[in-house]
């Protein structure tokens, strides 16, 4: 799976990984992923499973997810750009 940019890896390896900002703040763990099937890329990493309820899902996407384009590296942890 293409992860955007030049990063390619299996999503199964990323499940449960710790996610930190590049400033060192712990955000949570990778719980699920939103994949753009047409583009074949990961669009978002979710810090919580996506609920079935529409309003709760909107809240998770807004408050408990990271745009994959903000990922700087994936090794032992996922490091993302700090976005204000």
Biopython code that builds the backbone (N, CA, C, O; Angstrom):
import numpy as np
from Bio.PDB.StructureBuilder import StructureBuilder

atoms = [
    (1, "UNK", "N", (0.847, -1.182, 0.000)),
    (1, "UNK", "CA", (0.000, 0.000, 0.000)),
    (1, "UNK", "C", (0.884, 1.233, 0.000)),
    (1, "UNK", "O", (1.792, 1.364, 0.821)),
    (2, "UNK", "N", (0.608, 2.135, -0.931)),
    (2, "UNK", "CA", (1.317, 3.414, -0.909)),
    (2, "UNK", "C", (0.766, 4.226, 0.246)),
    (2, "UNK", "O", (-0.442, 4.274, 0.476)),
    (3, "UNK", "N", (1.658, 4.848, 0.954)),
    (3, "UNK", "CA", (1.243, 5.640, 2.111)),
    (3, "UNK", "C", (1.372, 7.122, 1.840)),
    (3, "UNK", "O", (1.296, 7.925, 2.770)),
    (4, "UNK", "N", (1.563, 7.501, 0.602)),
    (4, "UNK", "CA", (1.778, 8.907, 0.284)),
    (4, "UNK", "C", (3.260, 9.196, 0.323)),
    (4, "UNK", "O", (3.996, 8.542, 1.062)),
    (5, "UNK", "N", (3.712, 10.155, -0.452)),
    (5, "UNK", "CA", (5.145, 10.436, -0.503)),
    (5, "UNK", "C", (5.880, 9.218, -1.030)),
    (5, "UNK", "O", (5.390, 8.546, -1.937)),
    (6, "UNK", "N", (7.044, 8.923, -0.477)),
    (6, "UNK", "CA", (7.817, 7.768, -0.903)),
    (6, "UNK", "C", (7.710, 6.607, 0.065)),
    (6, "UNK", "O", (8.426, 5.619, -0.092)),
    (7, "UNK", "N", (6.837, 6.692, 1.066)),
    (7, "UNK", "CA", (6.734, 5.641, 2.067)),
    (7, "UNK", "C", (5.795, 4.546, 1.589)),
    (7, "UNK", "O", (4.662, 4.817, 1.190)),
    (8, "UNK", "N", (6.272, 3.315, 1.631)),
    (8, "UNK", "CA", (5.458, 2.167, 1.286)),
    (8, "UNK", "C", (5.664, 1.108, 2.351)),
    (8, "UNK", "O", (6.802, 0.803, 2.709)),
    (9, "UNK", "N", (4.570, 0.537, 2.868)),
    (9, "UNK", "CA", (4.664, -0.527, 3.860)),
    (9, "UNK", "C", (3.304, -1.180, 4.017)),
    (9, "UNK", "O", (2.304, -0.693, 3.490)),
    (10, "UNK", "N", (3.276, -2.283, 4.744)),
    (10, "UNK", "CA", (2.014, -2.951, 5.023)),
    (10, "UNK", "C", (1.312, -2.233, 6.167)),
    (10, "UNK", "O", (1.921, -1.919, 7.189)),
    (11, "UNK", "N", (0.024, -1.980, 5.977)),
    (11, "UNK", "CA", (-0.745, -1.325, 7.034)),
    (11, "UNK", "C", (-0.769, -2.172, 8.295)),
    (11, "UNK", "O", (-0.782, -1.636, 9.403)),
    (12, "UNK", "N", (-0.775, -3.496, 8.136)),
    (12, "UNK", "CA", (-0.832, -4.365, 9.308)),
    (12, "UNK", "C", (0.336, -4.104, 10.247)),
    (12, "UNK", "O", (0.204, -4.302, 11.455)),
    (13, "UNK", "N", (1.470, -3.666, 9.727)),
    (13, "UNK", "CA", (2.635, -3.351, 10.557)),
    (13, "UNK", "C", (2.400, -2.073, 11.369)),
    (13, "UNK", "O", (3.002, -1.889, 12.427)),
    (14, "UNK", "N", (1.536, -1.204, 10.878)),
    (14, "UNK", "CA", (1.318, 0.090, 11.530)),
    (14, "UNK", "C", (0.235, 0.053, 12.610)),
    (14, "UNK", "O", (0.188, 0.938, 13.464)),
    (15, "UNK", "N", (-0.641, -0.970, 12.581)),
    (15, "UNK", "CA", (-1.705, -1.049, 13.591)),
    (15, "UNK", "C", (-1.101, -1.076, 14.985)),
    (15, "UNK", "O", (-0.183, -1.849, 15.260)),
    (16, "UNK", "N", (-1.621, -0.231, 15.859)),
    (16, "UNK", "CA", (-1.182, -0.201, 17.243)),
    (16, "UNK", "C", (0.071, 0.611, 17.497)),
    (16, "UNK", "O", (0.451, 0.807, 18.651)),
    (17, "UNK", "N", (0.729, 1.094, 16.439)),
    (17, "UNK", "CA", (1.951, 1.884, 16.638)),
    (17, "UNK", "C", (1.646, 3.174, 17.388)),
    (17, "UNK", "O", (0.592, 3.783, 17.203)),
    (18, "UNK", "N", (2.591, 3.581, 18.244)),
    (18, "UNK", "CA", (2.485, 4.871, 18.917)),
    (18, "UNK", "C", (2.659, 5.984, 17.891)),
    (18, "UNK", "O", (3.451, 5.863, 16.957)),
    (19, "UNK", "N", (1.911, 7.065, 18.075)),
    (19, "UNK", "CA", (2.008, 8.229, 17.201)),
    (19, "UNK", "C", (2.450, 9.422, 18.043)),
    (19, "UNK", "O", (1.833, 9.744, 19.059)),
    (20, "UNK", "N", (3.530, 10.075, 17.603)),
    (20, "UNK", "CA", (4.077, 11.244, 18.277)),
    (20, "UNK", "C", (4.183, 12.394, 17.289)),
    (20, "UNK", "O", (4.363, 12.180, 16.090)),
    (21, "UNK", "N", (4.069, 13.632, 17.807)),
    (21, "UNK", "CA", (4.378, 14.792, 16.971)),
    (21, "UNK", "C", (5.892, 14.913, 16.880)),
    (21, "UNK", "O", (6.620, 14.299, 17.660)),
    (22, "UNK", "N", (6.360, 15.701, 15.928)),
    (22, "UNK", "CA", (7.799, 15.920, 15.802)),
    (22, "UNK", "C", (8.348, 16.740, 16.967)),
    (22, "UNK", "O", (9.561, 16.897, 17.104)),
    (23, "UNK", "N", (7.447, 17.265, 17.808)),
    (23, "UNK", "CA", (7.861, 17.967, 19.025)),
    (23, "UNK", "C", (7.907, 17.021, 20.226)),
    (23, "UNK", "O", (8.251, 17.432, 21.334)),
    (24, "UNK", "N", (7.555, 15.743, 19.998)),
    (24, "UNK", "CA", (7.642, 14.746, 21.056)),
    (24, "UNK", "C", (6.369, 14.480, 21.827)),
    (24, "UNK", "O", (6.390, 13.709, 22.786)),
    (25, "UNK", "N", (5.242, 15.101, 21.437)),
    (25, "UNK", "CA", (3.974, 14.884, 22.141)),
    (25, "UNK", "C", (3.327, 13.584, 21.672)),
    (25, "UNK", "O", (3.178, 13.348, 20.473)),
    (26, "UNK", "N", (2.942, 12.738, 22.644)),
    (26, "UNK", "CA", (2.247, 11.488, 22.337)),
    (26, "UNK", "C", (0.797, 11.794, 21.989)),
    (26, "UNK", "O", (0.100, 12.458, 22.756)),
    (27, "UNK", "N", (0.339, 11.312, 20.831)),
    (27, "UNK", "CA", (-1.038, 11.554, 20.396)),
    (27, "UNK", "C", (-1.947, 10.361, 20.646)),
    (27, "UNK", "O", (-3.134, 10.534, 20.925)),
    (28, "UNK", "N", (-1.399, 9.145, 20.549)),
    (28, "UNK", "CA", (-2.205, 7.941, 20.705)),
    (28, "UNK", "C", (-1.607, 6.812, 19.890)),
    (28, "UNK", "O", (-0.425, 6.826, 19.548)),
    (29, "UNK", "N", (-2.455, 5.824, 19.582)),
    (29, "UNK", "CA", (-2.034, 4.666, 18.804)),
    (29, "UNK", "C", (-2.843, 4.576, 17.522)),
    (29, "UNK", "O", (-4.004, 4.983, 17.481)),
    (30, "UNK", "N", (-2.230, 4.045, 16.483)),
    (30, "UNK", "CA", (-2.919, 3.846, 15.206)),
    (30, "UNK", "C", (-3.950, 2.732, 15.375)),
    (30, "UNK", "O", (-3.587, 1.568, 15.544)),
    (31, "UNK", "N", (-5.227, 3.087, 15.330)),
    (31, "UNK", "CA", (-6.306, 2.125, 15.535)),
    (31, "UNK", "C", (-6.967, 1.685, 14.231)),
    (31, "UNK", "O", (-7.471, 0.567, 14.129)),
    (32, "UNK", "N", (-6.960, 2.566, 13.244)),
    (32, "UNK", "CA", (-7.608, 2.258, 11.969)),
    (32, "UNK", "C", (-7.084, 3.236, 10.930)),
    (32, "UNK", "O", (-6.373, 4.186, 11.258)),
    (33, "UNK", "N", (-7.441, 2.997, 9.682)),
    (33, "UNK", "CA", (-6.939, 3.814, 8.583)),
    (33, "UNK", "C", (-8.068, 4.118, 7.617)),
    (33, "UNK", "O", (-8.953, 3.290, 7.402)),
    (34, "UNK", "N", (-8.035, 5.308, 7.034)),
    (34, "UNK", "CA", (-8.936, 5.667, 5.942)),
    (34, "UNK", "C", (-8.094, 5.590, 4.676)),
    (34, "UNK", "O", (-7.076, 6.272, 4.554)),
    (35, "UNK", "N", (-8.524, 4.756, 3.737)),
    (35, "UNK", "CA", (-7.774, 4.541, 2.500)),
    (35, "UNK", "C", (-8.542, 5.143, 1.336)),
    (35, "UNK", "O", (-9.741, 4.904, 1.192)),
    (36, "UNK", "N", (-7.863, 5.921, 0.507)),
    (36, "UNK", "CA", (-8.428, 6.429, -0.739)),
    (36, "UNK", "C", (-8.199, 5.335, -1.776)),
    (36, "UNK", "O", (-7.104, 5.196, -2.319)),
    (37, "UNK", "N", (-9.241, 4.569, -2.038)),
    (37, "UNK", "CA", (-9.119, 3.409, -2.916)),
    (37, "UNK", "C", (-8.796, 3.824, -4.346)),
    (37, "UNK", "O", (-8.034, 3.140, -5.030)),
    (38, "UNK", "N", (-9.363, 4.931, -4.804)),
    (38, "UNK", "CA", (-9.098, 5.384, -6.174)),
    (38, "UNK", "C", (-7.637, 5.751, -6.368)),
    (38, "UNK", "O", (-7.041, 5.421, -7.393)),
    (39, "UNK", "N", (-7.055, 6.436, -5.383)),
    (39, "UNK", "CA", (-5.652, 6.853, -5.469)),
    (39, "UNK", "C", (-4.704, 5.761, -4.982)),
    (39, "UNK", "O", (-3.515, 5.773, -5.304)),
    (40, "UNK", "N", (-5.238, 4.816, -4.202)),
    (40, "UNK", "CA", (-4.402, 3.756, -3.653)),
    (40, "UNK", "C", (-3.467, 4.242, -2.561)),
    (40, "UNK", "O", (-2.349, 3.746, -2.423)),
    (41, "UNK", "N", (-3.937, 5.235, -1.769)),
    (41, "UNK", "CA", (-3.094, 5.788, -0.703)),
    (41, "UNK", "C", (-3.858, 5.837, 0.618)),
    (41, "UNK", "O", (-5.089, 5.822, 0.642)),
    (42, "UNK", "N", (-3.113, 5.893, 1.700)),
    (42, "UNK", "CA", (-3.701, 6.120, 3.014)),
    (42, "UNK", "C", (-3.991, 7.613, 3.128)),
    (42, "UNK", "O", (-3.116, 8.438, 2.866)),
    (43, "UNK", "N", (-5.211, 7.960, 3.517)),
    (43, "UNK", "CA", (-5.586, 9.364, 3.671)),
    (43, "UNK", "C", (-5.467, 9.825, 5.123)),
    (43, "UNK", "O", (-5.013, 10.939, 5.386)),
    (44, "UNK", "N", (-5.873, 8.973, 6.065)),
    (44, "UNK", "CA", (-5.864, 9.335, 7.486)),
    (44, "UNK", "C", (-5.515, 8.130, 8.339)),
    (44, "UNK", "O", (-5.780, 6.984, 7.977)),
    (45, "UNK", "N", (-4.911, 8.424, 9.485)),
    (45, "UNK", "CA", (-4.714, 7.429, 10.533)),
    (45, "UNK", "C", (-5.670, 7.802, 11.654)),
    (45, "UNK", "O", (-5.690, 8.947, 12.105)),
    (46, "UNK", "N", (-6.465, 6.832, 12.106)),
    (46, "UNK", "CA", (-7.422, 7.082, 13.179)),
    (46, "UNK", "C", (-6.842, 6.636, 14.514)),
    (46, "UNK", "O", (-6.240, 5.568, 14.617)),
    (47, "UNK", "N", (-7.031, 7.469, 15.536)),
    (47, "UNK", "CA", (-6.576, 7.155, 16.885)),
    (47, "UNK", "C", (-7.644, 6.399, 17.667)),
    (47, "UNK", "O", (-7.387, 5.923, 18.772)),
    (48, "UNK", "N", (-8.834, 6.289, 17.099)),
    (48, "UNK", "CA", (-9.945, 5.515, 17.655)),
    (48, "UNK", "C", (-10.638, 4.831, 16.484)),
    (48, "UNK", "O", (-10.601, 5.342, 15.365)),
    (49, "UNK", "N", (-11.270, 3.679, 16.722)),
    (49, "UNK", "CA", (-12.061, 3.069, 15.647)),
    (49, "UNK", "C", (-13.171, 4.027, 15.213)),
    (49, "UNK", "O", (-13.703, 4.779, 16.030)),
    (50, "UNK", "N", (-13.513, 3.996, 13.944)),
    (50, "UNK", "CA", (-14.552, 4.884, 13.412)),
    (50, "UNK", "C", (-15.931, 4.357, 13.816)),
    (50, "UNK", "O", (-16.302, 3.248, 13.433)),
    (51, "UNK", "N", (-16.698, 5.144, 14.590)),
    (51, "UNK", "CA", (-18.026, 4.700, 15.014)),
    (51, "UNK", "C", (-19.024, 4.707, 13.851)),
    (51, "UNK", "O", (-18.816, 5.386, 12.846)),
    (52, "UNK", "N", (-20.100, 3.948, 14.005)),
    (52, "UNK", "CA", (-21.140, 3.888, 12.976)),
    (52, "UNK", "C", (-21.997, 5.152, 12.981)),
    (52, "UNK", "O", (-22.503, 5.557, 11.934)),
    (53, "UNK", "N", (-22.162, 5.773, 14.135)),
    (53, "UNK", "CA", (-22.955, 6.990, 14.266)),
    (53, "UNK", "C", (-22.278, 8.128, 13.507)),
    (53, "UNK", "O", (-21.089, 8.385, 13.693)),
    (54, "UNK", "N", (-23.046, 8.812, 12.647)),
    (54, "UNK", "CA", (-22.489, 9.857, 11.780)),
    (54, "UNK", "C", (-21.839, 11.000, 12.560)),
    (54, "UNK", "O", (-20.736, 11.427, 12.219)),
    (55, "UNK", "N", (-22.499, 11.497, 13.592)),
    (55, "UNK", "CA", (-21.948, 12.614, 14.372)),
    (55, "UNK", "C", (-20.683, 12.203, 15.118)),
    (55, "UNK", "O", (-19.711, 12.956, 15.165)),
    (56, "UNK", "N", (-20.701, 11.003, 15.700)),
    (56, "UNK", "CA", (-19.510, 10.516, 16.406)),
    (56, "UNK", "C", (-18.366, 10.293, 15.421)),
    (56, "UNK", "O", (-17.207, 10.559, 15.740)),
    (57, "UNK", "N", (-18.691, 9.807, 14.229)),
    (57, "UNK", "CA", (-17.662, 9.586, 13.203)),
    (57, "UNK", "C", (-17.028, 10.914, 12.794)),
    (57, "UNK", "O", (-15.811, 10.999, 12.631)),
    (58, "UNK", "N", (-17.855, 11.954, 12.630)),
    (58, "UNK", "CA", (-17.326, 13.282, 12.296)),
    (58, "UNK", "C", (-16.368, 13.766, 13.375)),
    (58, "UNK", "O", (-15.317, 14.334, 13.078)),
    (59, "UNK", "N", (-16.743, 13.535, 14.636)),
    (59, "UNK", "CA", (-15.902, 13.960, 15.752)),
    (59, "UNK", "C", (-14.564, 13.217, 15.749)),
    (59, "UNK", "O", (-13.518, 13.827, 15.972)),
    (60, "UNK", "N", (-14.589, 11.915, 15.501)),
    (60, "UNK", "CA", (-13.343, 11.136, 15.443)),
    (60, "UNK", "C", (-12.469, 11.650, 14.307)),
    (60, "UNK", "O", (-11.264, 11.822, 14.488)),
    (61, "UNK", "N", (-13.054, 11.899, 13.141)),
    (61, "UNK", "CA", (-12.271, 12.399, 12.008)),
    (61, "UNK", "C", (-11.679, 13.776, 12.303)),
    (61, "UNK", "O", (-10.566, 14.079, 11.874)),
    (62, "UNK", "N", (-12.412, 14.596, 13.022)),
    (62, "UNK", "CA", (-11.957, 15.954, 13.332)),
    (62, "UNK", "C", (-10.957, 15.977, 14.490)),
    (62, "UNK", "O", (-9.953, 16.686, 14.427)),
    (63, "UNK", "N", (-11.225, 15.207, 15.541)),
    (63, "UNK", "CA", (-10.450, 15.310, 16.779)),
    (63, "UNK", "C", (-9.474, 14.163, 17.021)),
    (63, "UNK", "O", (-8.493, 14.336, 17.745)),
    (64, "UNK", "N", (-9.721, 13.001, 16.432)),
    (64, "UNK", "CA", (-8.942, 11.806, 16.767)),
    (64, "UNK", "C", (-8.349, 11.136, 15.529)),
    (64, "UNK", "O", (-8.321, 9.909, 15.428)),
    (65, "UNK", "N", (-7.876, 11.955, 14.590)),
    (65, "UNK", "CA", (-7.238, 11.393, 13.401)),
    (65, "UNK", "C", (-6.117, 12.310, 12.943)),
    (65, "UNK", "O", (-6.049, 13.481, 13.316)),
    (66, "UNK", "N", (-5.249, 11.748, 12.129)),
    (66, "UNK", "CA", (-4.099, 12.475, 11.600)),
    (66, "UNK", "C", (-4.106, 12.314, 10.084)),
    (66, "UNK", "O", (-4.214, 11.197, 9.579)),
    (67, "UNK", "N", (-3.992, 13.416, 9.360)),
    (67, "UNK", "CA", (-3.859, 13.322, 7.906)),
    (67, "UNK", "C", (-2.537, 12.635, 7.578)),
    (67, "UNK", "O", (-1.496, 13.000, 8.123)),
    (68, "UNK", "N", (-2.574, 11.653, 6.698)),
    (68, "UNK", "CA", (-1.344, 10.923, 6.406)),
    (68, "UNK", "C", (-0.306, 11.815, 5.737)),
    (68, "UNK", "O", (0.891, 11.546, 5.835)),
    (69, "UNK", "N", (-0.742, 12.867, 5.061)),
    (69, "UNK", "CA", (0.227, 13.765, 4.426)),
    (69, "UNK", "C", (1.100, 14.464, 5.462)),
    (69, "UNK", "O", (2.143, 15.017, 5.114)),
    (70, "UNK", "N", (0.686, 14.447, 6.748)),
    (70, "UNK", "CA", (1.479, 15.051, 7.817)),
    (70, "UNK", "C", (2.461, 14.075, 8.464)),
    (70, "UNK", "O", (3.203, 14.458, 9.369)),
    (71, "UNK", "N", (2.476, 12.817, 8.011)),
    (71, "UNK", "CA", (3.412, 11.831, 8.559)),
    (71, "UNK", "C", (4.807, 12.124, 8.028)),
    (71, "UNK", "O", (5.018, 12.251, 6.822)),
    (72, "UNK", "N", (5.756, 12.227, 8.957)),
    (72, "UNK", "CA", (7.151, 12.486, 8.586)),
    (72, "UNK", "C", (7.952, 11.197, 8.480)),
    (72, "UNK", "O", (8.802, 11.068, 7.600)),
    (73, "UNK", "N", (7.687, 10.230, 9.379)),
    (73, "UNK", "CA", (8.410, 8.959, 9.312)),
    (73, "UNK", "C", (7.630, 7.868, 10.028)),
    (73, "UNK", "O", (6.823, 8.125, 10.921)),
    (74, "UNK", "N", (7.903, 6.634, 9.599)),
    (74, "UNK", "CA", (7.324, 5.452, 10.223)),
    (74, "UNK", "C", (8.461, 4.456, 10.407)),
    (74, "UNK", "O", (8.978, 3.902, 9.437)),
    (75, "UNK", "N", (8.836, 4.240, 11.637)),
    (75, "UNK", "CA", (9.865, 3.244, 11.973)),
    (75, "UNK", "C", (9.314, 2.428, 13.133)),
    (75, "UNK", "O", (8.414, 1.609, 12.946)),
    (76, "UNK", "N", (9.849, 2.647, 14.329)),
    (76, "UNK", "CA", (9.316, 1.992, 15.529)),
    (76, "UNK", "C", (8.079, 2.720, 16.034)),
    (76, "UNK", "O", (7.245, 2.131, 16.721)),
    (77, "UNK", "N", (7.960, 3.993, 15.696)),
    (77, "UNK", "CA", (6.795, 4.820, 16.010)),
    (77, "UNK", "C", (6.459, 5.628, 14.758)),
    (77, "UNK", "O", (7.244, 5.691, 13.813)),
    (78, "UNK", "N", (5.283, 6.241, 14.771)),
    (78, "UNK", "CA", (4.874, 7.129, 13.684)),
    (78, "UNK", "C", (5.099, 8.560, 14.162)),
    (78, "UNK", "O", (4.616, 8.946, 15.226)),
    (79, "UNK", "N", (5.828, 9.340, 13.380)),
    (79, "UNK", "CA", (6.100, 10.737, 13.721)),
    (79, "UNK", "C", (5.364, 11.616, 12.718)),
    (79, "UNK", "O", (5.500, 11.448, 11.506)),
    (80, "UNK", "N", (4.574, 12.565, 13.249)),
    (80, "UNK", "CA", (3.802, 13.465, 12.394)),
    (80, "UNK", "C", (4.195, 14.907, 12.661)),
    (80, "UNK", "O", (4.637, 15.259, 13.755)),
    (81, "UNK", "N", (4.020, 15.741, 11.626)),
    (81, "UNK", "CA", (4.254, 17.178, 11.792)),
    (81, "UNK", "C", (3.234, 17.731, 12.770)),
    (81, "UNK", "O", (2.058, 17.370, 12.733)),
    (82, "UNK", "N", (3.695, 18.606, 13.637)),
    (82, "UNK", "CA", (2.783, 19.288, 14.551)),
    (82, "UNK", "C", (1.962, 20.273, 13.736)),
    (82, "UNK", "O", (2.507, 21.157, 13.075)),
    (83, "UNK", "N", (0.653, 20.111, 13.791)),
    (83, "UNK", "CA", (-0.251, 20.987, 13.046)),
    (83, "UNK", "C", (-1.101, 21.732, 14.054)),
    (83, "UNK", "O", (-1.702, 21.126, 14.941)),
    (84, "UNK", "N", (-1.151, 23.070, 13.914)),
    (84, "UNK", "CA", (-1.936, 23.845, 14.886)),
    (84, "UNK", "C", (-3.377, 23.909, 14.509)),
    (84, "UNK", "O", (-4.175, 24.522, 15.219)),
]
sb = StructureBuilder()
sb.init_structure("model")
sb.init_model(0)
sb.init_chain("A")
sb.init_seg("    ")
for serial, (resi, resn, name, xyz) in enumerate(atoms, 1):
    if name == "N":
        sb.init_residue(resn, " ", resi, " ")
    sb.init_atom(name, np.array(xyz, "f"), 0.0, 1.0, " ", f" {name:<3s}", serial, name[0])
structure = sb.get_structure()
